Amino acid sequence: MIEGRRGEMRACSGTFSIYLQCHSVRAWNAAKKQLAFCRVSQDGDDEGVLQFTRLPTEAEAKIIRDYVGIHTTKPPPINRFGSEQTPS
């Protein structure tokens, strides 16, 4: 499970589920439009669960991260010898 500020994402038996909690009915409706590549399995007033059965594209993954509130981490910098630098 991956938890974000506004929801969470789970993977189980080849299906990805996104629980999304929005601040209003209007925001939830906008989220469903942006996440149209997902199937809505639970549709509440301002929250719900969306599911999909394939890995998202890079653009879709960005939309998911934005709505769920997941921050990406930067990879460690590469030193002049071609290996990752470790913090001292």
C-alpha positions as CSV (number, residue, x, y, z in Angstrom):
1,M,0.0,0.0,0.0
2,I,1.2,3.5,-0.8
3,E,-0.3,6.3,1.3
4,G,-0.6,9.8,0.1
5,R,-2.0,13.0,1.7
6,R,-5.4,12.6,0.0
7,G,-5.7,8.9,-0.5
8,E,-3.9,5.6,-1.0
9,M,-3.1,3.1,-3.6
10,R,-3.1,-0.7,-3.4
11,A,-2.3,-3.6,-5.7
12,C,-4.0,-7.0,-5.3
13,S,-4.4,-9.9,-7.8
14,G,-3.5,-7.8,-10.8
15,T,-5.8,-4.9,-10.0
16,F,-4.7,-1.5,-8.8
17,S,-7.1,0.3,-6.5
18,I,-7.0,4.0,-5.7
19,Y,-8.9,5.3,-2.7
20,L,-9.3,9.0,-3.2
21,Q,-10.8,11.5,-0.7
22,C,-11.6,15.0,-2.1
23,H,-12.5,18.2,-0.3
24,S,-15.8,18.6,-2.1
25,V,-18.3,17.0,-4.5
26,R,-17.0,19.2,-7.3
27,A,-13.4,18.1,-6.7
28,W,-14.4,14.4,-6.7
29,N,-16.3,14.9,-10.0
30,A,-13.2,16.6,-11.5
31,A,-10.9,13.8,-10.3
32,K,-13.1,11.2,-11.9
33,K,-12.9,13.0,-15.2
34,Q,-9.1,13.3,-15.0
35,L,-8.8,9.6,-14.0
36,A,-11.1,8.4,-16.8
37,F,-8.7,5.6,-17.6
38,C,-9.8,4.0,-14.3
39,R,-13.1,2.3,-13.5
40,V,-15.1,3.8,-10.6
41,S,-15.9,0.9,-8.3
42,Q,-17.2,2.9,-5.3
43,D,-18.7,6.3,-5.9
44,G,-19.4,8.4,-2.8
45,D,-20.3,12.1,-2.5
46,D,-16.7,13.4,-2.2
47,E,-14.7,10.2,-2.1
48,G,-14.5,6.8,-3.8
49,V,-12.4,3.9,-5.2
50,L,-11.1,3.7,-8.7
51,Q,-9.5,0.6,-10.2
52,F,-7.4,-0.4,-13.2
53,T,-5.8,-3.6,-14.4
54,R,-2.6,-2.4,-16.2
55,L,0.3,-0.2,-15.3
56,P,-0.3,3.5,-15.8
57,T,1.5,5.4,-18.5
58,E,4.0,8.0,-17.3
59,A,1.4,10.8,-17.8
60,E,-1.3,8.8,-16.0
61,A,1.1,8.0,-13.1
62,K,1.7,11.8,-12.7
63,I,-2.1,12.4,-12.5
64,I,-2.5,9.7,-9.9
65,R,0.4,11.0,-7.8
66,D,-1.1,14.5,-8.0
67,Y,-4.6,13.5,-6.9
68,V,-3.5,11.0,-4.2
69,G,-0.8,13.3,-2.9
70,I,2.3,11.1,-3.4
71,H,5.7,12.9,-3.6
72,T,8.3,11.4,-5.9
73,T,11.9,11.1,-4.6
74,K,14.9,12.1,-6.7
75,P,17.5,9.4,-7.4
76,P,20.9,9.9,-5.7
77,P,23.4,11.9,-7.8
78,I,26.0,10.0,-9.8
79,N,29.6,10.7,-9.0
80,R,32.4,11.0,-11.5
81,F,33.1,7.3,-11.3
82,G,29.6,6.4,-12.5
83,S,28.2,5.1,-9.2
84,E,25.6,6.6,-6.8
85,Q,26.9,8.9,-4.1
86,T,25.9,7.8,-0.6
87,P,25.4,10.4,2.1
88,S,28.3,10.7,4.6
